[in-house]
Amino acid sequence: MHKVNGEAAVVLLVVVGLVIRQQLRTRPVRRIGSLIAPAVLGLLGVAGIALLIVSE
């Protein structure tokens, strides 16, 4: 029983290590893709403000 707990701890440490490594890995940034979401959110914000002004 004690040996199983040790093996489980090793597996847990390996999994946690892999997750941390994946999160800290540098990734390339796409120029166009990184601008689409802010542009869409900006347009929605402008449309929302325009609707507020028109409804007053």
PDB file of N, CA, C and O in Angstrom:
ATOM      1  N   MET A   1       0.822  -1.199   0.000  1.00  0.00           N
ATOM      2  CA  MET A   1       0.000   0.000   0.000  1.00  0.00           C
ATOM      3  C   MET A   1       0.858   1.252   0.000  1.00  0.00           C
ATOM      4  O   MET A   1       0.525   2.217  -0.688  1.00  0.00           O
ATOM      5  N   HIS A   2       1.938   1.268   0.739  1.00  0.00           N
ATOM      6  CA  HIS A   2       2.810   2.436   0.794  1.00  0.00           C
ATOM      7  C   HIS A   2       3.469   2.700  -0.546  1.00  0.00           C
ATOM      8  O   HIS A   2       3.689   3.857  -0.903  1.00  0.00           O
ATOM      9  N   LYS A   3       3.790   1.656  -1.294  1.00  0.00           N
ATOM     10  CA  LYS A   3       4.440   1.810  -2.585  1.00  0.00           C
ATOM     11  C   LYS A   3       3.506   2.463  -3.605  1.00  0.00           C
ATOM     12  O   LYS A   3       3.962   3.239  -4.445  1.00  0.00           O
ATOM     13  N   VAL A   4       2.211   2.162  -3.547  1.00  0.00           N
ATOM     14  CA  VAL A   4       1.238   2.758  -4.464  1.00  0.00           C
ATOM     15  C   VAL A   4       1.163   4.265  -4.239  1.00  0.00           C
ATOM     16  O   VAL A   4       1.087   5.024  -5.205  1.00  0.00           O
ATOM     17  N   ASN A   5       1.184   4.710  -2.990  1.00  0.00           N
ATOM     18  CA  ASN A   5       1.127   6.142  -2.703  1.00  0.00           C
ATOM     19  C   ASN A   5       2.356   6.858  -3.249  1.00  0.00           C
ATOM     20  O   ASN A   5       2.246   7.978  -3.749  1.00  0.00           O
ATOM     21  N   GLY A   6       3.517   6.231  -3.161  1.00  0.00           N
ATOM     22  CA  GLY A   6       4.729   6.823  -3.712  1.00  0.00           C
ATOM     23  C   GLY A   6       4.650   6.940  -5.224  1.00  0.00           C
ATOM     24  O   GLY A   6       5.052   7.952  -5.799  1.00  0.00           O
ATOM     25  N   GLU A   7       4.133   5.906  -5.861  1.00  0.00           N
ATOM     26  CA  GLU A   7       3.980   5.943  -7.314  1.00  0.00           C
ATOM     27  C   GLU A   7       2.973   7.012  -7.726  1.00  0.00           C
ATOM     28  O   GLU A   7       3.163   7.704  -8.726  1.00  0.00           O
ATOM     29  N   ALA A   8       1.914   7.137  -6.956  1.00  0.00           N
ATOM     30  CA  ALA A   8       0.908   8.159  -7.261  1.00  0.00           C
ATOM     31  C   ALA A   8       1.508   9.553  -7.112  1.00  0.00           C
ATOM     32  O   ALA A   8       1.188  10.450  -7.893  1.00  0.00           O
ATOM     33  N   ALA A   9       2.369   9.744  -6.125  1.00  0.00           N
ATOM     34  CA  ALA A   9       3.002  11.043  -5.922  1.00  0.00           C
ATOM     35  C   ALA A   9       3.934  11.365  -7.089  1.00  0.00           C
ATOM     36  O   ALA A   9       3.995  12.511  -7.533  1.00  0.00           O
ATOM     37  N   VAL A  10       4.656  10.368  -7.586  1.00  0.00           N
ATOM     38  CA  VAL A  10       5.551  10.590  -8.722  1.00  0.00           C
ATOM     39  C   VAL A  10       4.748  10.953  -9.959  1.00  0.00           C
ATOM     40  O   VAL A  10       5.120  11.871 -10.690  1.00  0.00           O
ATOM     41  N   VAL A  11       3.650  10.244 -10.205  1.00  0.00           N
ATOM     42  CA  VAL A  11       2.804  10.546 -11.358  1.00  0.00           C
ATOM     43  C   VAL A  11       2.230  11.954 -11.236  1.00  0.00           C
ATOM     44  O   VAL A  11       2.187  12.701 -12.214  1.00  0.00           O
ATOM     45  N   LEU A  12       1.793  12.308 -10.039  1.00  0.00           N
ATOM     46  CA  LEU A  12       1.247  13.650  -9.815  1.00  0.00           C
ATOM     47  C   LEU A  12       2.301  14.722 -10.082  1.00  0.00           C
ATOM     48  O   LEU A  12       2.001  15.733 -10.717  1.00  0.00           O
ATOM     49  N   LEU A  13       3.523  14.518  -9.608  1.00  0.00           N
ATOM     50  CA  LEU A  13       4.592  15.483  -9.850  1.00  0.00           C
ATOM     51  C   LEU A  13       4.914  15.617 -11.335  1.00  0.00           C
ATOM     52  O   LEU A  13       5.170  16.721 -11.815  1.00  0.00           O
ATOM     53  N   VAL A  14       4.903  14.510 -12.059  1.00  0.00           N
ATOM     54  CA  VAL A  14       5.174  14.552 -13.496  1.00  0.00           C
ATOM     55  C   VAL A  14       4.081  15.326 -14.219  1.00  0.00           C
ATOM     56  O   VAL A  14       4.373  16.155 -15.080  1.00  0.00           O
ATOM     57  N   VAL A  15       2.829  15.063 -13.878  1.00  0.00           N
ATOM     58  CA  VAL A  15       1.708  15.754 -14.527  1.00  0.00           C
ATOM     59  C   VAL A  15       1.755  17.245 -14.229  1.00  0.00           C
ATOM     60  O   VAL A  15       1.581  18.065 -15.131  1.00  0.00           O
ATOM     61  N   VAL A  16       1.989  17.600 -12.972  1.00  0.00           N
ATOM     62  CA  VAL A  16       2.071  19.021 -12.602  1.00  0.00           C
ATOM     63  C   VAL A  16       3.236  19.682 -13.326  1.00  0.00           C
ATOM     64  O   VAL A  16       3.109  20.812 -13.796  1.00  0.00           O
ATOM     65  N   GLY A  17       4.358  19.000 -13.419  1.00  0.00           N
ATOM     66  CA  GLY A  17       5.506  19.538 -14.134  1.00  0.00           C
ATOM     67  C   GLY A  17       5.214  19.774 -15.605  1.00  0.00           C
ATOM     68  O   GLY A  17       5.619  20.794 -16.163  1.00  0.00           O
ATOM     69  N   LEU A  18       4.507  18.830 -16.244  1.00  0.00           N
ATOM     70  CA  LEU A  18       4.168  18.991 -17.661  1.00  0.00           C
ATOM     71  C   LEU A  18       3.197  20.144 -17.875  1.00  0.00           C
ATOM     72  O   LEU A  18       3.316  20.878 -18.856  1.00  0.00           O
ATOM     73  N   VAL A  19       2.246  20.309 -16.979  1.00  0.00           N
ATOM     74  CA  VAL A  19       1.291  21.419 -17.098  1.00  0.00           C
ATOM     75  C   VAL A  19       2.005  22.753 -16.944  1.00  0.00           C
ATOM     76  O   VAL A  19       1.761  23.683 -17.711  1.00  0.00           O
ATOM     77  N   ILE A  20       2.891  22.849 -15.950  1.00  0.00           N
ATOM     78  CA  ILE A  20       3.633  24.096 -15.746  1.00  0.00           C
ATOM     79  C   ILE A  20       4.523  24.394 -16.948  1.00  0.00           C
ATOM     80  O   ILE A  20       4.615  25.541 -17.385  1.00  0.00           O
ATOM     81  N   ARG A  21       5.173  23.372 -17.479  1.00  0.00           N
ATOM     82  CA  ARG A  21       6.030  23.563 -18.656  1.00  0.00           C
ATOM     83  C   ARG A  21       5.219  24.067 -19.855  1.00  0.00           C
ATOM     84  O   ARG A  21       5.662  24.950 -20.590  1.00  0.00           O
ATOM     85  N   GLN A  22       4.030  23.495 -20.039  1.00  0.00           N
ATOM     86  CA  GLN A  22       3.180  23.903 -21.158  1.00  0.00           C
ATOM     87  C   GLN A  22       2.732  25.358 -21.001  1.00  0.00           C
ATOM     88  O   GLN A  22       2.670  26.100 -21.982  1.00  0.00           O
ATOM     89  N   GLN A  23       2.423  25.763 -19.774  1.00  0.00           N
ATOM     90  CA  GLN A  23       1.950  27.124 -19.543  1.00  0.00           C
ATOM     91  C   GLN A  23       3.059  28.156 -19.698  1.00  0.00           C
ATOM     92  O   GLN A  23       2.788  29.293 -20.085  1.00  0.00           O
ATOM     93  N   LEU A  24       4.287  27.787 -19.408  1.00  0.00           N
ATOM     94  CA  LEU A  24       5.399  28.727 -19.474  1.00  0.00           C
ATOM     95  C   LEU A  24       6.106  28.728 -20.827  1.00  0.00           C
ATOM     96  O   LEU A  24       7.015  29.528 -21.050  1.00  0.00           O
ATOM     97  N   ARG A  25       5.697  27.845 -21.725  1.00  0.00           N
ATOM     98  CA  ARG A  25       6.321  27.747 -23.041  1.00  0.00           C
ATOM     99  C   ARG A  25       5.972  28.983 -23.872  1.00  0.00           C
ATOM    100  O   ARG A  25       4.833  29.448 -23.857  1.00  0.00           O
ATOM    101  N   THR A  26       6.955  29.506 -24.592  1.00  0.00           N
ATOM    102  CA  THR A  26       6.685  30.652 -25.462  1.00  0.00           C
ATOM    103  C   THR A  26       5.994  30.174 -26.729  1.00  0.00           C
ATOM    104  O   THR A  26       6.328  29.123 -27.276  1.00  0.00           O
ATOM    105  N   ARG A  27       5.027  30.958 -27.185  1.00  0.00           N
ATOM    106  CA  ARG A  27       4.263  30.609 -28.375  1.00  0.00           C
ATOM    107  C   ARG A  27       4.353  31.753 -29.373  1.00  0.00           C
ATOM    108  O   ARG A  27       4.398  32.916 -28.973  1.00  0.00           O
ATOM    109  N   PRO A  28       4.381  31.447 -30.650  1.00  0.00           N
ATOM    110  CA  PRO A  28       4.390  32.527 -31.640  1.00  0.00           C
ATOM    111  C   PRO A  28       3.052  33.267 -31.658  1.00  0.00           C
ATOM    112  O   PRO A  28       1.992  32.670 -31.465  1.00  0.00           O
ATOM    113  N   VAL A  29       3.122  34.558 -31.891  1.00  0.00           N
ATOM    114  CA  VAL A  29       1.914  35.380 -31.927  1.00  0.00           C
ATOM    115  C   VAL A  29       1.602  35.703 -33.382  1.00  0.00           C
ATOM    116  O   VAL A  29       2.454  36.191 -34.125  1.00  0.00           O
ATOM    117  N   ARG A  30       0.356  35.420 -33.773  1.00  0.00           N
ATOM    118  CA  ARG A  30      -0.070  35.768 -35.130  1.00  0.00           C
ATOM    119  C   ARG A  30      -0.496  37.228 -35.152  1.00  0.00           C
ATOM    120  O   ARG A  30      -1.222  37.682 -34.267  1.00  0.00           O
ATOM    121  N   ARG A  31      -0.052  37.950 -36.149  1.00  0.00           N
ATOM    122  CA  ARG A  31      -0.354  39.383 -36.207  1.00  0.00           C
ATOM    123  C   ARG A  31      -1.826  39.645 -36.478  1.00  0.00           C
ATOM    124  O   ARG A  31      -2.445  40.447 -35.779  1.00  0.00           O
ATOM    125  N   ILE A  32      -2.398  38.988 -37.474  1.00  0.00           N
ATOM    126  CA  ILE A  32      -3.787  39.251 -37.856  1.00  0.00           C
ATOM    127  C   ILE A  32      -4.748  38.681 -36.818  1.00  0.00           C
ATOM    128  O   ILE A  32      -5.698  39.351 -36.413  1.00  0.00           O
ATOM    129  N   GLY A  33      -4.507  37.470 -36.397  1.00  0.00           N
ATOM    130  CA  GLY A  33      -5.403  36.807 -35.449  1.00  0.00           C
ATOM    131  C   GLY A  33      -5.513  37.527 -34.127  1.00  0.00           C
ATOM    132  O   GLY A  33      -6.558  37.490 -33.477  1.00  0.00           O
ATOM    133  N   SER A  34      -4.429  38.190 -33.720  1.00  0.00           N
ATOM    134  CA  SER A  34      -4.459  38.877 -32.432  1.00  0.00           C
ATOM    135  C   SER A  34      -5.242  40.187 -32.498  1.00  0.00           C
ATOM    136  O   SER A  34      -5.543  40.775 -31.459  1.00  0.00           O
ATOM    137  N   LEU A  35      -5.575  40.647 -33.692  1.00  0.00           N
ATOM    138  CA  LEU A  35      -6.307  41.903 -33.820  1.00  0.00           C
ATOM    139  C   LEU A  35      -7.801  41.710 -34.058  1.00  0.00           C
ATOM    140  O   LEU A  35      -8.570  42.663 -33.936  1.00  0.00           O
ATOM    141  N   ILE A  36      -8.217  40.508 -34.391  1.00  0.00           N
ATOM    142  CA  ILE A  36      -9.627  40.276 -34.729  1.00  0.00           C
ATOM    143  C   ILE A  36     -10.525  40.443 -33.507  1.00  0.00           C
ATOM    144  O   ILE A  36     -11.526  41.158 -33.576  1.00  0.00           O
ATOM    145  N   ALA A  37     -10.189  39.801 -32.397  1.00  0.00           N
ATOM    146  CA  ALA A  37     -11.046  39.870 -31.206  1.00  0.00           C
ATOM    147  C   ALA A  37     -11.187  41.305 -30.687  1.00  0.00           C
ATOM    148  O   ALA A  37     -12.314  41.725 -30.426  1.00  0.00           O
ATOM    149  N   PRO A  38     -10.107  42.079 -30.524  1.00  0.00           N
ATOM    150  CA  PRO A  38     -10.287  43.457 -30.064  1.00  0.00           C
ATOM    151  C   PRO A  38     -11.097  44.313 -31.042  1.00  0.00           C
ATOM    152  O   PRO A  38     -11.855  45.186 -30.619  1.00  0.00           O
ATOM    153  N   ALA A  39     -10.942  44.068 -32.339  1.00  0.00           N
ATOM    154  CA  ALA A  39     -11.700  44.839 -33.326  1.00  0.00           C
ATOM    155  C   ALA A  39     -13.191  44.535 -33.213  1.00  0.00           C
ATOM    156  O   ALA A  39     -14.014  45.449 -33.260  1.00  0.00           O
ATOM    157  N   VAL A  40     -13.541  43.270 -33.065  1.00  0.00           N
ATOM    158  CA  VAL A  40     -14.952  42.891 -32.932  1.00  0.00           C
ATOM    159  C   VAL A  40     -15.533  43.478 -31.646  1.00  0.00           C
ATOM    160  O   VAL A  40     -16.639  44.019 -31.657  1.00  0.00           O
ATOM    161  N   LEU A  41     -14.799  43.375 -30.544  1.00  0.00           N
ATOM    162  CA  LEU A  41     -15.294  43.921 -29.284  1.00  0.00           C
ATOM    163  C   LEU A  41     -15.424  45.443 -29.352  1.00  0.00           C
ATOM    164  O   LEU A  41     -16.355  46.012 -28.782  1.00  0.00           O
ATOM    165  N   GLY A  42     -14.500  46.097 -30.042  1.00  0.00           N
ATOM    166  CA  GLY A  42     -14.596  47.544 -30.213  1.00  0.00           C
ATOM    167  C   GLY A  42     -15.830  47.940 -31.002  1.00  0.00           C
ATOM    168  O   GLY A  42     -16.526  48.889 -30.641  1.00  0.00           O
ATOM    169  N   LEU A  43     -16.104  47.212 -32.082  1.00  0.00           N
ATOM    170  CA  LEU A  43     -17.298  47.499 -32.884  1.00  0.00           C
ATOM    171  C   LEU A  43     -18.579  47.270 -32.080  1.00  0.00           C
ATOM    172  O   LEU A  43     -19.525  48.051 -32.184  1.00  0.00           O
ATOM    173  N   LEU A  44     -18.610  46.212 -31.288  1.00  0.00           N
ATOM    174  CA  LEU A  44     -19.785  45.966 -30.445  1.00  0.00           C
ATOM    175  C   LEU A  44     -19.958  47.079 -29.411  1.00  0.00           C
ATOM    176  O   LEU A  44     -21.082  47.484 -29.116  1.00  0.00           O
ATOM    177  N   GLY A  45     -18.856  47.567 -28.864  1.00  0.00           N
ATOM    178  CA  GLY A  45     -18.929  48.668 -27.906  1.00  0.00           C
ATOM    179  C   GLY A  45     -19.455  49.938 -28.532  1.00  0.00           C
ATOM    180  O   GLY A  45     -20.292  50.624 -27.947  1.00  0.00           O
ATOM    181  N   VAL A  46     -18.972  50.254 -29.716  1.00  0.00           N
ATOM    182  CA  VAL A  46     -19.441  51.452 -30.424  1.00  0.00           C
ATOM    183  C   VAL A  46     -20.925  51.311 -30.749  1.00  0.00           C
ATOM    184  O   VAL A  46     -21.686  52.266 -30.592  1.00  0.00           O
ATOM    185  N   ALA A  47     -21.339  50.137 -31.199  1.00  0.00           N
ATOM    186  CA  ALA A  47     -22.761  49.924 -31.516  1.00  0.00           C
ATOM    187  C   ALA A  47     -23.623  50.055 -30.261  1.00  0.00           C
ATOM    188  O   ALA A  47     -24.717  50.618 -30.309  1.00  0.00           O
ATOM    189  N   GLY A  48     -23.123  49.531 -29.136  1.00  0.00           N
ATOM    190  CA  GLY A  48     -23.877  49.648 -27.879  1.00  0.00           C
ATOM    191  C   GLY A  48     -24.026  51.081 -27.430  1.00  0.00           C
ATOM    192  O   GLY A  48     -25.099  51.487 -26.985  1.00  0.00           O
ATOM    193  N   ILE A  49     -22.955  51.854 -27.543  1.00  0.00           N
ATOM    194  CA  ILE A  49     -23.020  53.270 -27.164  1.00  0.00           C
ATOM    195  C   ILE A  49     -23.960  54.024 -28.106  1.00  0.00           C
ATOM    196  O   ILE A  49     -24.713  54.891 -27.664  1.00  0.00           O
ATOM    197  N   ALA A  50     -23.920  53.699 -29.400  1.00  0.00           N
ATOM    198  CA  ALA A  50     -24.801  54.364 -30.356  1.00  0.00           C
ATOM    199  C   ALA A  50     -26.264  54.050 -30.027  1.00  0.00           C
ATOM    200  O   ALA A  50     -27.114  54.936 -30.115  1.00  0.00           O
ATOM    201  N   LEU A  51     -26.563  52.830 -29.657  1.00  0.00           N
ATOM    202  CA  LEU A  51     -27.941  52.473 -29.295  1.00  0.00           C
ATOM    203  C   LEU A  51     -28.396  53.209 -28.035  1.00  0.00           C
ATOM    204  O   LEU A  51     -29.560  53.597 -27.932  1.00  0.00           O
ATOM    205  N   LEU A  52     -27.498  53.401 -27.086  1.00  0.00           N
ATOM    206  CA  LEU A  52     -27.849  54.150 -25.871  1.00  0.00           C
ATOM    207  C   LEU A  52     -28.155  55.612 -26.198  1.00  0.00           C
ATOM    208  O   LEU A  52     -29.092  56.195 -25.653  1.00  0.00           O
ATOM    209  N   ILE A  53     -27.363  56.193 -27.086  1.00  0.00           N
ATOM    210  CA  ILE A  53     -27.566  57.597 -27.448  1.00  0.00           C
ATOM    211  C   ILE A  53     -28.857  57.763 -28.221  1.00  0.00           C
ATOM    212  O   ILE A  53     -29.587  58.728 -27.993  1.00  0.00           O
ATOM    213  N   VAL A  54     -29.163  56.835 -29.144  1.00  0.00           N
ATOM    214  CA  VAL A  54     -30.367  56.925 -29.954  1.00  0.00           C
ATOM    215  C   VAL A  54     -31.623  56.720 -29.106  1.00  0.00           C
ATOM    216  O   VAL A  54     -32.645  57.360 -29.354  1.00  0.00           O
ATOM    217  N   SER A  55     -31.557  55.843 -28.117  1.00  0.00           N
ATOM    218  CA  SER A  55     -32.756  55.528 -27.322  1.00  0.00           C
ATOM    219  C   SER A  55     -33.096  56.603 -26.313  1.00  0.00           C
ATOM    220  O   SER A  55     -34.181  56.564 -25.733  1.00  0.00           O
ATOM    221  N   GLU A  56     -32.213  57.565 -26.078  1.00  0.00           N
ATOM    222  CA  GLU A  56     -32.519  58.635 -25.109  1.00  0.00           C
ATOM    223  C   GLU A  56     -33.389  59.695 -25.659  1.00  0.00           C
ATOM    224  O   GLU A  56     -33.721  60.648 -24.955  1.00  0.00           O
TER     225      GLU A  56
END
